[in-house]
Amino acid sequence: YSGVVKDKKMNNLFRMQYKWFKKTPSVVIFRNFDEGDQDRDTGIMTELPDQRLQDWIATRTVRIVDEITGHNFAYYESLKLPMLLLFVDKERDNKEVFKAFKAVAKNYQGKISFAYLDGKQYATRKIALGLVDDALPAMGFNTLSGQLYPFPSWKRLEQKTIKEHVEDFLAGRLKPYVASASEEDVKDAASQALKDGAEGLVEITKHTFQEIVMDEKHDVVVLFYNQYAQVTKDFWPYFKKTVERFKALEISSLKIGRYEVSLNQIPKDVEFETLPAIFMFPAKDKNPPYKQFSGKAKVRPIMLWAQDVASIKFAFPNDTPHLDEEQRKAYLVQIKERDERVAAERAAKKKERIAKLQKDGELPSESKDEL
């Protein structure tokens, strides 16, 4: 709702008694959300920052601190402001950290958007902001440039430290955090992959991503994962087998790599909601949005998907590319035995039906072939 107050007495009432503003003309915004939760902002028209009134209002029509959801994230993005995101464990009591967070937020409206998320539900987004450990609450900036400014996990989240982090960010004193796995990390991961049988798997870091993944001579499949997550450990045998099979089939136009998100900053424009996540970066199309696998996380579906979305087309020798020669032979024997067993069961059931109908006198003996 909106309204205009022109009456001098009413203006004096709001100015003197309610103290909504100090002088006129002024604009007052009330944000009424929950019972007992009311925020107010006042802008003196002659003293507003160098921006349109519409823009000033737009940055003040959300809560000072609100929960990010699928319904309001797009609106926050449209404000084109840095976002300071607080990740919390919603099963715990967060009153103190919310109180401190909101106390700081009130001083930076129009400069920074303050919001919070469920740290467990949005663990991947948390990692994407450089907050790689499991500690909650945790806090970091979501910037337009994609640079990372995580709040140090060893610091206590309280009003003073939150304000210092914000002030240092606005003043340019915070240095962006760039996470990229070390050479030692890469060697260890490559050695373990080789022991597991994933020969040919490429270890990709933040520093090598552009060189390896954006190579226009190859289609590149990349697994984004967190090595500490149980779901990654459960999926690894299937992805390892996928690497093995592509290596055995000698498809030289395709590279397969993996990217550890707990050690490396997530590349710009790579977006996913859960881990592990598989993406294809086709040789002839290295532009976002990137192609993400969304099928059943098994070897054959992944291989068929890669064949379908690759720029450089290739063919499999048969319809079971996930199996080696011995496995395929065993598979075909199983299929034959299954078909024979099913045919025998159907014949037996048919024979039983005929015998029953004949016994009941509902079927002449010469009509049995009609069934």
C-alpha positions in Angstrom: 0.0 0.0 0.0 1.1 3.6 -0.5 -0.3 7.0 0.6 0.5 10.7 0.7 0.1 12.9 3.8 -0.4 16.6 3.1 -2.1 17.8 6.2 0.3 19.9 8.3 -1.1 18.7 11.7 -0.8 15.1 10.7 2.7 15.7 9.5 3.6 17.2 12.8 2.1 14.3 14.6 4.2 11.8 12.7 7.3 13.9 13.0 7.1 15.0 16.6 5.2 12.2 18.4 6.0 9.1 16.3 9.4 10.5 15.2 9.1 8.9 11.8 11.1 11.6 10.2 12.9 14.9 11.0 11.7 17.1 8.2 9.6 17.1 5.1 9.4 16.1 2.4 10.2 12.5 3.4 9.4 9.0 2.4 8.7 6.4 5.0 8.7 2.6 4.3 7.1 0.1 6.7 7.9 -3.6 6.3 5.3 -5.6 8.2 5.9 -9.3 8.1 5.3 -11.3 11.2 3.4 -10.1 14.3 5.8 -8.0 16.4 8.3 -7.8 13.5 8.1 -4.4 11.9 11.0 -2.5 10.2 10.9 1.1 9.2 13.1 3.2 6.9 13.0 6.9 6.3 14.5 9.0 3.5 14.5 12.7 3.3 13.8 13.5 -0.3 16.4 16.3 -0.6 19.0 14.1 1.1 18.5 10.8 -0.7 21.6 9.3 -2.3 22.2 9.8 -6.0 19.7 7.2 -7.1 16.1 7.1 -8.3 13.4 7.0 -5.6 12.2 3.7 -7.2 15.6 2.1 -6.7 15.8 3.4 -3.1 12.4 1.8 -2.4 13.3 -1.4 -4.2 16.3 -2.0 -1.9 14.1 -1.5 1.2 11.1 -3.7 0.4 12.6 -6.9 1.7 13.3 -7.8 5.3 16.5 -6.4 6.8 17.4 -10.1 7.3 15.4 -12.8 5.5 15.7 -16.5 4.7 16.7 -17.2 1.1 14.2 -19.4 -0.7 13.5 -20.4 -4.3 10.8 -17.7 -4.2 12.8 -14.7 -3.3 16.4 -15.4 -4.5 15.7 -14.0 -8.0 14.5 -10.8 -6.4 17.6 -10.5 -4.3 19.7 -11.0 -7.4 17.8 -8.3 -9.2 18.9 -5.7 -6.6 22.5 -6.1 -7.9 23.9 -5.9 -4.4 26.6 -8.0 -2.7 24.8 -10.5 -0.4 26.1 -11.5 3.0 24.8 -15.0 3.6 24.6 -16.7 7.0 24.4 -20.5 7.0 22.8 -22.0 10.1 21.8 -25.3 11.5 18.0 -24.8 11.8 17.7 -27.5 14.4 19.8 -25.4 16.8 19.0 -22.2 18.7 20.3 -19.3 16.5 18.7 -16.4 18.4 22.1 -14.8 19.4 23.7 -15.0 16.0 20.5 -13.7 14.3 20.3 -10.8 16.8 23.9 -9.8 16.0 23.5 -10.3 12.3 20.4 -8.1 12.2 21.9 -5.4 14.3 24.7 -5.1 11.7 22.4 -5.3 8.7 20.3 -2.3 9.8 23.3 0.0 9.1 24.0 -1.2 5.5 20.6 -1.2 3.7 21.1 -0.3 0.1 24.7 -1.3 0.2 24.6 -5.0 1.1 21.7 -7.6 1.3 21.7 -9.7 4.4 20.1 -13.2 4.4 20.4 -16.6 5.9 20.0 -20.2 4.6 19.7 -23.7 6.0 23.4 -24.8 6.1 22.6 -28.5 5.7 20.1 -28.1 2.9 22.4 -25.7 1.0 25.8 -27.2 1.9 26.8 -27.0 -1.7 26.1 -23.3 -1.9 28.1 -22.9 1.3 31.1 -24.6 -0.2 30.8 -22.5 -3.3 31.4 -19.4 -1.1 34.6 -20.8 0.2 33.2 -22.2 3.4 34.5 -25.7 3.0 34.4 -27.2 6.5 31.2 -28.4 8.3 31.1 -25.7 10.9 27.8 -23.9 11.4 26.9 -21.1 11.7 29.1 -19.9 8.8 29.1 -16.7 6.8 30.4 -15.5 3.5 29.7 -12.9 0.7 28.0 -13.8 -2.5 29.4 -11.2 -4.9 28.5 -10.1 -8.4 32.1 -10.8 -9.5 32.2 -14.3 -8.1 35.1 -13.6 -5.8 35.1 -15.3 -2.4 35.2 -13.5 1.0 34.5 -16.2 3.6 34.3 -15.2 7.2 37.1 -17.0 9.1 35.8 -20.2 10.7 38.0 -19.7 13.7 36.4 -16.4 14.6 33.2 -16.1 16.7 30.2 -14.7 14.9 29.1 -11.8 17.0 28.1 -8.2 16.2 31.6 -6.7 16.4 33.2 -9.3 14.2 30.4 -9.3 11.7 30.6 -5.5 11.4 34.4 -5.7 11.0 34.0 -8.2 8.1 31.4 -6.0 6.4 33.5 -2.8 6.9 36.6 -4.4 5.6 34.7 -5.7 2.6 33.3 -2.3 1.7 36.6 -0.6 2.2 38.4 -3.1 0.0 40.6 -4.4 2.8 39.5 -8.0 2.5 41.5 -10.0 0.0 39.5 -12.4 -2.1 40.0 -16.0 -1.2 41.1 -18.2 -4.2 41.0 -21.9 -3.4 43.0 -24.3 -5.6 44.3 -27.7 -4.7 48.1 -27.9 -4.3 50.4 -30.0 -6.5 50.7 -32.4 -3.6 46.9 -32.7 -3.4 46.7 -33.5 -7.1 49.5 -36.1 -6.9 47.8 -37.8 -4.0 44.4 -37.9 -5.7 45.9 -39.1 -9.0 47.8 -41.9 -7.2 44.7 -43.1 -5.4 42.6 -43.0 -8.6 45.2 -45.1 -10.3 45.2 -47.6 -7.5 41.4 -47.8 -7.7 41.7 -48.6 -11.5 40.6 -45.2 -12.8 43.4 -44.9 -15.3 43.1 -41.8 -17.5 41.2 -39.8 -15.0 42.4 -36.1 -15.0 42.6 -34.3 -11.7 41.4 -30.7 -12.3 42.0 -27.7 -10.1 40.9 -24.1 -10.1 44.2 -23.1 -11.8 44.0 -25.8 -14.4 40.3 -25.7 -15.1 40.5 -23.3 -18.1 43.4 -25.1 -19.8 41.9 -28.6 -19.4 38.1 -28.1 -19.5 37.9 -25.3 -22.1 40.1 -27.2 -24.5 38.1 -26.9 -27.8 39.7 -30.0 -29.3 38.0 -32.3 -26.7 34.7 -33.0 -25.2 35.3 -33.0 -21.4 33.2 -34.7 -18.7 33.8 -33.4 -15.2 32.7 -34.9 -11.9 32.3 -32.2 -9.2 32.5 -33.8 -5.8 33.4 -33.5 -2.1 35.7 -36.3 -1.1 34.4 -36.3 2.5 30.7 -36.8 1.6 29.3 -40.3 2.0 27.2 -39.9 -1.2 30.5 -39.3 -3.1 32.0 -42.4 -1.6 29.0 -44.5 -2.6 29.0 -43.1 -6.2 32.8 -43.5 -6.8 32.7 -47.2 -7.9 30.3 -46.3 -10.7 32.3 -43.3 -11.9 35.5 -45.2 -11.7 34.0 -47.9 -13.9 32.8 -45.2 -16.3 36.4 -44.0 -16.6 37.7 -47.5 -17.1 35.3 -48.3 -19.9 35.9 -45.1 -21.8 39.7 -45.8 -21.5 39.2 -49.4 -22.7 37.1 -48.2 -25.7 39.9 -45.8 -26.7 37.6 -42.8 -27.4 40.4 -40.2 -27.8 38.1 -37.2 -28.4 36.7 -37.5 -24.8 38.5 -36.4 -21.6 37.2 -37.4 -18.2 38.2 -35.4 -15.1 37.1 -34.7 -11.5 37.1 -31.5 -9.5 37.2 -31.5 -5.7 35.1 -28.6 -4.5 36.3 -28.7 -0.9 39.8 -27.8 -2.2 39.0 -25.7 -5.2 36.8 -22.7 -5.8 33.8 -23.6 -7.9 34.3 -22.2 -11.4 32.1 -19.3 -12.5 28.8 -20.2 -14.2 29.0 -23.8 -12.9 25.8 -24.2 -10.9 24.4 -27.3 -9.2 22.3 -28.0 -6.1 23.7 -31.3 -4.9 26.9 -33.3 -5.1 28.3 -35.2 -6.8 27.4 -33.5 -10.1 28.5 -34.5 -13.6 28.8 -31.9 -16.4 29.8 -32.2 -20.1 31.8 -29.3 -21.6 31.4 -30.1 -25.4 34.3 -29.3 -27.7 32.2 -27.0 -29.8 30.2 -25.4 -27.1 32.1 -24.2 -24.0 29.5 -21.6 -23.0 27.1 -21.7 -20.1 24.6 -23.0 -19.2 26.6 -26.2 -19.1 25.1 -29.6 -19.8 24.5 -31.5 -16.5 23.8 -35.2 -16.2 20.4 -35.9 -14.5 19.8 -39.6 -15.1 20.3 -42.7 -13.1 23.8 -42.6 -11.5 25.0 -45.9 -13.1 27.7 -46.6 -15.6 25.6 -47.3 -18.8 23.3 -44.2 -18.4 26.3 -42.0 -17.9 28.1 -43.4 -20.9 25.1 -43.1 -23.2 24.5 -39.5 -22.0 28.1 -38.6 -22.8 27.7 -40.1 -26.2 24.5 -38.1 -26.8 25.8 -34.6 -25.7 29.3 -34.8 -27.0 30.2 -32.5 -29.9 32.6 -34.9 -31.5 30.5 -38.0 -32.2 31.6 -41.5 -31.5 30.1 -45.0 -31.6 30.0 -47.8 -29.1 30.7 -51.4 -30.4 27.5 -52.7 -29.0 24.5 -51.8 -26.7 26.4 -52.7 -23.5 29.4 -50.3 -23.5 29.6 -50.6 -19.8 30.6 -54.2 -20.0 34.0 -55.7 -21.1 34.0 -58.8 -23.4 33.9 -61.4 -20.6 31.1 -59.5 -18.8 29.1 -59.2 -22.0 29.4 -62.9 -22.7 28.2 -63.7 -19.2 25.4 -61.1 -19.6 24.2 -62.6 -22.9 24.2 -66.1 -21.3 22.1 -64.7 -18.4 19.7 -63.1 -20.9 19.3 -66.4 -22.8 18.7 -68.3 -19.6 16.2 -65.8 -18.4 14.3 -65.9 -21.7 14.3 -69.7 -21.7 13.1 -69.7 -18.1 10.3 -67.2 -18.8 9.2 -69.2 -21.9 9.1 -72.4 -19.9 7.1 -70.8 -17.1 4.6 -69.4 -19.6 4.3 -72.9 -21.3 3.7 -74.6 -17.9 1.0 -72.0 -16.9 -0.7 -72.5 -20.3 -0.7 -76.2 -19.8 -2.2 -75.9 -16.3 -5.0 -73.6 -17.7 -5.8 -76.0 -20.4 -5.9 -79.0 -18.1 -8.2 -77.1 -15.7 -10.6 -76.0 -18.4 -10.8 -79.6 -19.8 -11.4 -81.0 -16.3 -14.2 -78.5 -15.8 -15.7 -79.5 -19.2 -15.3 -75.9 -20.5 -12.9 -76.8 -23.2 -13.0 -79.7 -25.7 -9.8 -81.6 -26.0 -9.4 -80.6 -29.7 -9.6 -76.9 -28.8 -6.5 -76.7 -26.6 -4.3 -75.3 -29.4 -6.5 -72.2 -29.6 -5.2 -71.1 -26.2 
